[in-house]
Amino acid sequence: MDYNKVNTYLKFDKSRMVNLEYSLKREILRTNRRGAYHCTTLVECNTRKQHGLLVVPVPKLDNTNHVLLSSFDETVIQHGADFNLGIHKYDGDNYSPMGHKYIREFSCDSLPRTIYRVGGVVLAKEKMFSLEGNSIFIRYTLLDAHSPTTIRFKPFLAFREINALTSENSIANHGYKEVEKGISMCMYSGYPNLYMQFSKDVNFIFEPHWNKGIEYQQDQENGLPYREDLYVPGYFELPIKKGESIIFSASDVKADTNKLMTLFEDEIKKRTPRSSFYNCLKNSAHQFYFRPTKDELYLLNGYPWGTVKAREQFMSLPGLTLGIGRPEAFEEVVDTAMPTIENFLQNKPLSGFLRDIDNSDVLLWLLWALKRYADSNEERFYSKYADLTKRIITFIQKGKHPNLVPLANGLLSVDNRIGYPSWMNNSDAPNDIYIGRTGCLVEINAFWYNALRFNQEIAETLKQSQLEKDMELLSEKVKASYIEVFLNESGYLYDYTVGHYVDWSVRPNMLLAISLDYPLLDKRQGKAIIDIITKELLTPKGIRSLSPKSIGFRPRCEGTLNEKVYSAYNGAAWPWLLGSYMEAYLKIFQRSGYSFLDRLLIGVEEEMSNDCIGSISAVYDGNIPYSGHGPISYAINVAGVLRALNAQEAIANEY
């Protein structure tokens, strides 16, 4: 087999892999639909405490994930000589062993695939995370060898929460049980068993010790705790012949080792190869699907420390479902959310994953998503969600929302002292980071106008003439007030107003007023806004959260955690806004804007080979070098760029 003839969209050669400054900054992510994942760097040196070969939820303990198996070092043995393929960081920037120097290439098509060469031994390693269970499979194939070869495998166990660190202790259970072609272990009470098994007979040598002082570079750079001890129970050892493949399985359930080969091949067939920009985003979109039970579907907001957030779920819902041809998933997410929505509308206690549904703009984002669904499948919308849409709008219109106050002019007002009114009032921000948007927010009222017009359209279809007339009158009132309150003499929109105060900051929230289905402004006014956003906010990675000409601009996400959060909302760039930007741009310029937008997406496509390969980080520097920061795979950004690609394709198909 010629291992050099691997042709794939995501491929990294030896020169990049052995350069730790490059390879340690790039990560791979694999997930299932139950919240579990595998995440590490390209050379498999963990640089975050959230990294691990097998990271799973443990509902008996809490609602977050836990690292069971941190890493799994391989050693190739020939003629009594050991060649360790693993790599870990220790104090003083010391790396040991230095297994990355044996890597000849890494590619990521259907599977992450690493090729090692040690003398005359050429070994392929492919990783597969099960779509159904909390299991990771690794297939080792000996592509070439000129003499008998043995492989030794050494597991590094953590058994701890993803944001914690562990150290040598006397509480840990060092015992193990022999199972079919492997062993099982459970270090602490409340955790599931970890089953480590192979597809062929293997020898396990019990040689327990703590591997002390492993360090995580990313945490160290961020000023977070970064050093821990990992437990190594011993090692596995087995011979492998040229051309032979073996499968290793790590799981919280016992595997049928006789079926591992077949299972591995069957799982490959379910994968979409990462052979293009769109296919990378499609794969990434699926990674946010979260099924805590077989009858529920939520969307996680990011990795590796993401959770379910109501706002971000509905912001990303159309892109992560309709944007990849999964309308049934859209319905599953909305249907799963329905009990919480109903409790909120009826002023009943909130519980579960969507307890933050009471934040000001969440229902408006849901209505926006439902309009997208109605456009794609009108019949299904009217049979399932038309009544829900009307009831939500009535709920807001009658002032029953705790932080959407209808004003006499028809607009809605919010109080930023109550919850987190908008995406720029981030619930994850430290208490002393304050984004002072309050009163009438430009995007919330654009959403409100579109919701009223949507309801008018529903009433017309259902021949409910009085409701249609009421919505028409109110929407016209809101439109007139919106223009009077937000449109300024400089030709763009105030970001928010409260009393007689107006905020002149040039922010991207006004994009929504010209990208939504029902325009509040005429084409000339919309063009003026697009022009100022293009000149002051557009970057190769997304739209800045604040113009360089506005007070408080800070484009680089660097420094303390507080400084990074401040930058995120005061100058850093967000890729998700490209979806709204492209939709607005094409509404105004139509086909003439196609080439410009096509070039614009090239800058985002470059990110497929950076940070989390095949996905998009949470936020990017607003100026050069436009580096990514925060969660390495972020739902609203993947969804927004998918929307941008779909908008581009739609305009291309019209001509």
ZAMARGU-4260 file (C-alpha; in steps of 0.2 Angstrom, whole numbers, plus 5000, padded with zeros to 4 digits):
<rodrens>
0) 5000/5000/5000 | 5006/5017/4995 | 5002/5027/5011 | 5007/5043/5003 | 4993/5043/4990
5) 4980/5050/5002 | 4970/5064/4994 | 4959/5074/5006 | 4952/5091/5009 | 4960/5092/5027
10) 4978/5085/5026 | 4994/5090/5036 | 5011/5084/5031 | 5026/5080/5041 | 5033/5097/5042
15) 5018/5104/5050 | 5015/5090/5062 | 5033/5090/5069 | 5031/5109/5072 | 5023/5109/5089
20) 5020/5128/5088 | 5009/5124/5073 | 5001/5107/5078 | 4998/5110/5096 | 4986/5125/5090
25) 4975/5113/5080 | 4963/5102/5087 | 4951/5088/5082 | 4934/5084/5089 | 4923/5069/5087
30) 4906/5067/5096 | 4891/5057/5098 | 4873/5063/5100 | 4873/5060/5119 | 4885/5074/5124
35) 4901/5063/5124 | 4916/5067/5114 | 4934/5065/5110 | 4945/5080/5108 | 4964/5083/5107
40) 4977/5091/5096 | 4983/5084/5080 | 4998/5076/5088 | 4987/5070/5102 | 4996/5080/5116
45) 4982/5086/5127 | 4983/5105/5129 | 4967/5108/5139 | 4960/5100/5154 | 4944/5097/5143
50) 4954/5086/5131 | 4952/5067/5132 | 4951/5051/5122 | 4934/5047/5130 | 4924/5061/5138
55) 4906/5057/5144 | 4892/5064/5154 | 4889/5056/5171 | 4871/5060/5175 | 4873/5052/5192
60) 4886/5065/5197 | 4880/5081/5188 | 4875/5089/5171 | 4892/5091/5164 | 4905/5080/5156
65) 4919/5069/5163 | 4936/5064/5156 | 4938/5045/5159 | 4952/5040/5147 | 4964/5055/5145
70) 4976/5047/5132 | 4982/5031/5125 | 5000/5030/5121 | 5007/5017/5108 | 5024/5010/5108
75) 5031/5001/5093 | 5043/4987/5098 | 5055/4979/5085 | 5071/4969/5089 | 5069/4974/5107
80) 5069/4992/5104 | 5055/5003/5110 | 5048/5018/5099 | 5035/5028/5109 | 5022/5037/5099
85) 5014/5047/5113 | 5018/5065/5118 | 5015/5074/5135 | 5020/5091/5141 | 5029/5093/5158
90) 5037/5107/5168 | 5048/5119/5158 | 5041/5116/5141 | 5048/5098/5141 | 5039/5086/5130
95) 5041/5067/5133 | 5040/5056/5124 | 5042/5064/5107 | 5031/5053/5097 | 5026/5067/5085
100) 5043/5066/5077 | 5037/5049/5069 | 5022/5056/5061 | 5023/5057/5042 | 5006/5064/5039
105) 4988/5068/5046 | 4972/5068/5036 | 4954/5070/5041 | 4942/5064/5028 | 4929/5052/5035
110) 4940/5048/5050 | 4956/5056/5058 | 4970/5046/5051 | 4988/5047/5057 | 5003/5039/5048
115) 5018/5035/5058 | 5035/5029/5052 | 5047/5021/5063 | 5062/5014/5053 | 5054/5001/5042
120) 5038/5001/5051 | 5023/5011/5044 | 5008/5011/5055 | 4991/5019/5051 | 4980/5025/5066
125) 4961/5029/5063 | 4949/5035/5076 | 4930/5033/5076 | 4918/5040/5089 | 4902/5030/5090
130) 4886/5039/5084 | 4875/5029/5096 | 4885/5025/5112 | 4899/5033/5123 | 4912/5023/5114
135) 4928/5027/5104 | 4936/5015/5092 | 4954/5016/5086 | 4960/5005/5071 | 4978/5001/5069
140) 4984/4995/5053 | 5002/4989/5050 | 5005/4995/5032 | 5023/4990/5031 | 5036/4980/5042
145) 5052/4970/5038 | 5052/4960/5054 | 5041/4955/5068 | 5032/4969/5077 | 5024/4971/5093
150) 5013/4986/5099 | 5012/4991/5118 | 4997/5002/5123 | 4997/5012/5139 | 4981/5020/5146
155) 4981/5037/5156 | 4966/5038/5167 | 4958/5054/5174 | 4940/5050/5180 | 4936/5068/5184
160) 4925/5083/5178 | 4931/5092/5163 | 4935/5108/5172 | 4944/5100/5187 | 4961/5092/5188
165) 4966/5077/5198 | 4982/5072/5208 | 4989/5056/5216 | 4977/5051/5230 | 4973/5036/5241
170) 4955/5036/5237 | 4956/5030/5219 | 4952/5012/5216 | 4967/5004/5207 | 4958/4987/5205
175) 4953/4980/5188 | 4943/4966/5181 | 4947/4955/5166 | 4934/4955/5152 | 4934/4948/5135
180) 4951/4954/5127 | 4954/4968/5139 | 4950/4975/5156 | 4937/4986/5165 | 4941/4999/5178
185) 4931/5011/5189 | 4942/5023/5199 | 4929/5032/5210 | 4911/5029/5216 | 4897/5036/5205
190) 4907/5034/5189 | 4903/5021/5176 | 4915/5007/5172 | 4928/5010/5158 | 4930/4995/5147
195) 4946/4994/5137 | 4945/4980/5124 | 4953/4974/5108 | 4948/4964/5093 | 4961/4951/5096
200) 4968/4943/5111 | 4980/4954/5121 | 4991/4953/5136 | 4988/4965/5150 | 5002/4968/5162
205) 4997/4976/5179 | 5010/4989/5183 | 5001/5003/5192 | 5009/5021/5194 | 5004/5039/5194
210) 5011/5049/5179 | 5014/5066/5188 | 5015/5084/5182 | 5007/5083/5165 | 5003/5101/5160
215) 4990/5109/5148 | 4997/5123/5138 | 4981/5132/5134 | 4976/5132/5152 | 4993/5138/5157
220) 4992/5153/5144 | 4975/5157/5150 | 4981/5159/5168 | 4970/5144/5174 | 4976/5129/5184
225) 4985/5118/5172 | 4995/5103/5180 | 4988/5086/5185 | 4993/5068/5189 | 4986/5054/5179
230) 4984/5036/5184 | 4992/5022/5173 | 4986/5005/5178 | 4999/4996/5167 | 5000/4992/5148
235) 4993/4980/5135 | 5004/4971/5123 | 5000/4961/5107 | 5009/4956/5091 | 5004/4963/5074
240) 5008/4957/5056 | 5010/4967/5040 | 4993/4971/5032 | 4984/4966/5049 | 4972/4978/5057
245) 4966/4978/5075 | 4953/4988/5084 | 4954/4996/5101 | 4938/5000/5110 | 4936/5012/5125
250) 4918/5013/5132 | 4907/5014/5147 | 4899/4998/5141 | 4906/4981/5137 | 4909/4978/5119
255) 4907/4962/5109 | 4925/4961/5103 | 4920/4949/5089 | 4910/4962/5081 | 4922/4977/5082
260) 4929/4975/5064 | 4911/4975/5057 | 4905/4989/5068 | 4920/5000/5063 | 4916/4997/5045
265) 4898/5000/5047 | 4901/5017/5056 | 4912/5023/5042 | 4898/5021/5030 | 4887/5033/5041
270) 4900/5047/5039 | 4900/5062/5027 | 4918/5064/5021 | 4925/5081/5025 | 4929/5084/5007
275) 4923/5102/5005 | 4919/5118/5015 | 4901/5113/5015 | 4904/5095/5021 | 4915/5101/5035
280) 4901/5112/5041 | 4888/5099/5039 | 4899/5087/5050 | 4901/5100/5062 | 4883/5104/5063
285) 4879/5086/5068 | 4891/5087/5082 | 4880/5100/5091 | 4865/5087/5092 | 4862/5082/5109
290) 4850/5068/5114 | 4849/5065/5133 | 4835/5053/5129 | 4829/5044/5113 | 4814/5056/5113
295) 4823/5072/5115 | 4834/5083/5104 | 4843/5099/5110 | 4857/5109/5102 | 4873/5112/5112
300) 4881/5129/5110 | 4899/5123/5108 | 4914/5112/5112 | 4923/5108/5122 | 4914/5115/5137
305) 4897/5119/5129 | 4880/5117/5136 | 4862/5120/5131 | 4857/5138/5130 | 4840/5143/5124
310) 4845/5158/5115 | 4859/5150/5106 | 4849/5135/5102 | 4836/5145/5093 | 4849/5156/5085
315) 4857/5141/5077 | 4842/5131/5074 | 4839/5134/5056 | 4857/5133/5050 | 4860/5117/5060
320) 4845/5108/5053 | 4837/5116/5038 | 4854/5122/5032 | 4860/5104/5030 | 4844/5096/5024
325) 4837/5090/5041 | 4819/5098/5043 | 4815/5083/5054 | 4828/5088/5066 | 4821/5106/5067
330) 4804/5098/5072 | 4812/5087/5085 | 4821/5102/5093 | 4805/5113/5094 | 4795/5098/5100
335) 4807/5095/5114 | 4807/5113/5119 | 4788/5113/5118 | 4784/5109/5137 | 4796/5122/5143
340) 4789/5135/5131 | 4771/5131/5137 | 4776/5132/5155 | 4784/5149/5152 | 4768/5155/5142
345) 4758/5149/5157 | 4769/5157/5170 | 4773/5140/5177 | 4790/5135/5185 | 4804/5132/5172
350) 4816/5117/5173 | 4827/5106/5163 | 4839/5112/5149 | 4830/5128/5144 | 4827/5137/5160
355) 4835/5152/5152 | 4820/5154/5140 | 4814/5169/5150 | 4828/5180/5143 | 4821/5194/5133
360) 4825/5189/5115 | 4824/5170/5116 | 4806/5169/5110 | 4809/5182/5096 | 4823/5171/5090
365) 4811/5156/5091 | 4799/5165/5080 | 4813/5170/5068 | 4817/5151/5067 | 4799/5146/5064
370) 4797/5159/5050 | 4812/5150/5042 | 4804/5133/5044 | 4787/5140/5037 | 4797/5146/5021
375) 4804/5129/5019 | 4788/5119/5022 | 4772/5129/5023 | 4761/5114/5025 | 4770/5106/5040
380) 4771/5123/5048 | 4753/5127/5048 | 4749/5109/5054 | 4761/5110/5069 | 4767/5128/5074
385) 4755/5141/5067 | 4745/5141/5083 | 4761/5142/5094 | 4767/5157/5084 | 4751/5166/5087
390) 4751/5162/5105 | 4769/5168/5108 | 4765/5185/5099 | 4749/5187/5109 | 4759/5183/5125
395) 4772/5197/5121 | 4759/5209/5114 | 4749/5209/5131 | 4764/5212/5141 | 4765/5195/5149
400) 4784/5193/5146 | 4794/5198/5161 | 4807/5208/5151 | 4798/5214/5135 | 4788/5229/5139
405) 4776/5236/5126 | 4778/5254/5124 | 4764/5267/5118 | 4773/5268/5102 | 4772/5250/5099
410) 4791/5246/5102 | 4797/5234/5115 | 4808/5239/5129 | 4820/5229/5140 | 4829/5231/5156
415) 4847/5225/5157 | 4846/5222/5175 | 4834/5208/5172 | 4842/5192/5165 | 4852/5194/5149
420) 4842/5204/5137 | 4853/5200/5121 | 4867/5190/5114 | 4878/5205/5119 | 4873/5202/5137
425) 4882/5186/5139 | 4877/5175/5154 | 4895/5168/5155 | 4903/5185/5157 | 4911/5189/5174
430) 4901/5201/5184 | 4912/5216/5181 | 4910/5215/5162 | 4895/5226/5158 | 4888/5228/5141
435) 4876/5243/5145 | 4862/5239/5131 | 4845/5243/5139 | 4829/5251/5134 | 4824/5249/5116
440) 4836/5238/5107 | 4838/5239/5088 | 4838/5220/5084 | 4824/5216/5097 | 4812/5228/5089
445) 4817/5222/5071 | 4812/5205/5077 | 4796/5211/5084 | 4791/5220/5068 | 4795/5204/5058
450) 4785/5193/5071 | 4770/5205/5069 | 4771/5204/5050 | 4773/5185/5051 | 4757/5184/5062
455) 4748/5195/5049 | 4753/5183/5035 | 4747/5168/5046 | 4730/5176/5049 | 4728/5180/5031
460) 4731/5162/5026 | 4719/5155/5040 | 4706/5169/5034 | 4706/5177/5052 | 4702/5194/5045
465) 4701/5203/5062 | 4718/5196/5068 | 4725/5201/5051 | 4719/5219/5052 | 4725/5220/5070
470) 4743/5214/5065 | 4743/5226/5050 | 4739/5241/5061 | 4751/5237/5074 | 4765/5232/5062
475) 4763/5249/5053 | 4764/5258/5070 | 4780/5249/5075 | 4788/5252/5058 | 4784/5271/5059
480) 4791/5271/5077 | 4806/5261/5073 | 4812/5273/5059 | 4808/5288/5070 | 4818/5281/5085
485) 4832/5272/5077 | 4837/5280/5060 | 4849/5294/5063 | 4855/5308/5052 | 4871/5299/5048
490) 4862/5285/5039 | 4863/5271/5051 | 4853/5264/5066 | 4856/5268/5084 | 4861/5252/5093
495) 4849/5256/5108 | 4839/5270/5115 | 4833/5273/5133 | 4823/5289/5137 | 4831/5303/5128
500) 4848/5294/5127 | 4853/5287/5111 | 4869/5275/5108 | 4878/5280/5093 | 4890/5265/5093
505) 4891/5257/5076 | 4887/5239/5080 | 4881/5224/5069 | 4864/5222/5077 | 4857/5234/5064
510) 4861/5221/5051 | 4845/5211/5057 | 4834/5226/5052 | 4839/5224/5034 | 4842/5205/5033
515) 4825/5199/5040 | 4811/5194/5029 | 4800/5210/5031 | 4811/5225/5028 | 4809/5240/5040
520) 4819/5251/5028 | 4819/5255/5010 | 4832/5250/4998 | 4842/5266/4999 | 4842/5266/5018
525) 4847/5248/5018 | 4861/5251/5006 | 4868/5265/5017 | 4868/5253/5032 | 4877/5239/5022
530) 4890/5252/5016 | 4895/5257/5034 | 4895/5239/5040 | 4906/5234/5026 | 4918/5249/5029
535) 4919/5248/5048 | 4914/5231/5054 | 4918/5218/5040 | 4933/5207/5042 | 4939/5191/5034
540) 4933/5181/5048 | 4916/5189/5052 | 4908/5205/5058 | 4915/5216/5072 | 4905/5218/5087
545) 4910/5237/5087 | 4917/5249/5075 | 4935/5255/5077 | 4928/5273/5076 | 4917/5270/5092
550) 4923/5273/5110 | 4929/5257/5119 | 4935/5248/5103 | 4946/5233/5108 | 4949/5221/5094
555) 4961/5208/5101 | 4955/5194/5113 | 4970/5194/5124 | 4975/5197/5142 | 4965/5192/5157
560) 4948/5183/5155 | 4939/5199/5159 | 4948/5208/5145 | 4945/5194/5133 | 4926/5194/5137
565) 4926/5213/5135 | 4935/5212/5118 | 4922/5199/5112 | 4908/5212/5113 | 4918/5227/5109
570) 4928/5224/5093 | 4931/5206/5090 | 4923/5198/5075 | 4909/5185/5075 | 4907/5173/5060
575) 4888/5170/5063 | 4884/5187/5058 | 4890/5183/5040 | 4874/5174/5038 | 4864/5190/5041
580) 4877/5201/5031 | 4876/5190/5016 | 4857/5189/5016 | 4856/5208/5018 | 4869/5211/5005
585) 4860/5200/4992 | 4843/5208/4995 | 4851/5224/4990 | 4864/5220/4977 | 4857/5203/4971
590) 4867/5195/4958 | 4880/5209/4957 | 4885/5205/4974 | 4889/5187/4971 | 4907/5188/4967
595) 4911/5199/4982 | 4903/5187/4994 | 4911/5172/4986 | 4928/5180/4989 | 4923/5185/5007
600) 4919/5166/5012 | 4937/5162/5007 | 4943/5169/5023 | 4931/5159/5033 | 4935/5143/5023
605) 4953/5145/5029 | 4948/5141/5046 | 4944/5123/5042 | 4962/5120/5044 | 4964/5131/5060
610) 4959/5129/5078 | 4947/5115/5078 | 4949/5108/5061 | 4933/5107/5051 | 4924/5119/5062
615) 4923/5137/5068 | 4929/5145/5084 | 4918/5156/5095 | 4926/5173/5091 | 4940/5180/5081
620) 4952/5195/5083 | 4944/5211/5075 | 4961/5215/5068 | 4976/5206/5061 | 4980/5192/5064
625) 4962/5188/5066 | 4965/5173/5077 | 4951/5162/5084 | 4947/5162/5103 | 4935/5154/5115
630) 4926/5137/5112 | 4934/5129/5097 | 4918/5124/5089 | 4903/5136/5091 | 4886/5132/5086
635) 4879/5149/5081 | 4895/5152/5070 | 4893/5136/5061 | 4875/5139/5058 | 4878/5157/5052
640) 4891/5152/5039 | 4879/5138/5033 | 4866/5151/5031 | 4879/5162/5021 | 4883/5147/5010
645) 4865/5143/5007 | 4861/5161/5003 | 4875/5161/4990 | 4869/5145/4982 | 4851/5152/4981
650) 4856/5168/4972 | 4867/5157/4960 | 4853/5146/4956 | 4842/5160/4951 | 4852/5164/4936
</rodrens>
